Amino acid sequence: MTEEIGMVLQTANKVHGVCNGAAPKNPRRVAAGRLNRMKRKGVTEEGRRKMREAALKYRPWQYSTGPRTPEGKAKVAENGRYRQRARMTTRAIRAEIRQARAATRRLAELTRLILADSDSHGVTDGRTSTRAGG
């Protein structure tokens, strides 16, 4: 057993260089991971059944809290945009349409108010006045 660990450590020491600008990997962790993979060689049907039963028994999803800090929440909010193909999501497009419609309604209301105010003061814009005497 110790010979296996020694061989795996030697291999890990040769390979533990910098990968893609990342920090060098800890050779002991690399060795432990390789040793565990050699022991396991995949999950059997029996093992999968036991994991399923344990998950259904303990229900870990009921105890997960999700992100708590604003930074964590912001990071999780980006998860759905990772594989997004378009520049904007459908939700963002719908939000912009809602804002544009609200701005149009406000503009129409302001126009009505201005026209009503100008009519009440007898101001005309070249149209014939509907008031008597005008």
N, C-alpha and C positions, 0 to 999 in steps of 0.2 A: 504494500500500500504506500509506504513512504517512498519507494522507488518511483511509483507512478507520479506522485506529487512532485518529486524532484525533476522527472523528465518533463512534466507539464510546465514547471517553473522555468526550466531552461529554455523551452520553446517560447514561453511568454516573454522572457527577457530578450530574446532575439527580435520579437515582433512588436514590442511595446512602444515603438517610436511614435512620433507625432503623426496623426492622421488628419488630413484636411485642415490644418491649422488648429486642431483641438489640442488640449493639454495631453501629455503622455498618460497612457493608461497605467493603472496600478497593476504590476505584474502578479501580485498575489490574488487580486480579484479575478484577473483573466484566467489564472490557473484554476481557481476554484470553480469558475463558470464552466471551463472545459471539462473538469473532473465531474461536475454534476451532469453535464450533457452526456458524458460517457456512461454514467450510471443509469440514467433515465431511458434514453433512446426512445422518447415519445411516450404518449399516454395511452394506456390500454383501455379497452371498453369498460373493464371493471373499475379502473381508476376514474374514468369519465363519469361513470354512474355514481361513484362515491362523492366526487366533487359536486355533481348536480344535487344529490341529496343534502349535502352539507349547506349548499347555497340556499336551497329551499327551506331548510330547517332554521338557519340563522338569519336569513333575509338581510344581507348587508346593505342593500339599497335603501332600507328604511332608516339607517343610521348615518348615511352620508349627508354631510352638511353643505357641500359645494363650496365655492370660493367665499371668503369672508371679507377680504380686503378689497378696496377699490381697484387696486392693480390686478388682483386675481379675477375680479368680475370683468374688467376690461379685456383681459386675455381670453377668458371664456367666451365673451361676446364675439370675438374674432373667429372662433372655431368654425362657424358655418360659412365664413367667407373664404376659407382656405382653398376650397375647390371651385369656387364661384367662377364662372366663365365670363359673364357679362361685367361691364364696368360698375353697374349698380344692381342691387338686388331688387326683386319685385316689390318687396316691402318699402324700400327707399323710394322707388318710382311712385308707388301709390301715395306715399307721404307727400311727395312733391306735388302730385296732382291735387291732393286735398288742400295744400297750402295755396296753390294757384287759384283754385275755385273759391277759397275763402277770401283771397285778395280781390278777386273779381266781384264777389258779392259786396265787399266793403266799398269798392270803387263805385259800383252801381248805386249803393245807398247814399254815398256822399254826393254823387251827381244829382240824385233825386232831391236831396236836401238843398243843394245850391240852387237848382232850378226853382224849387218851391219858394226859397227865400227871395230870389230875384223877382219872381212873379208877384210876391206879396209887397215888394217895394216899388213895383211899377217899372222895373228895369226890363228892357226888351233886348233881344239879340237879333233884331231884324225881322222878327215874326210879328204878325199882327196881334195886338193885345186882345185878349178875350174879355177884358174888363170894360165896363160901360164908361164912356167918356174918354177912352184912350185911343 
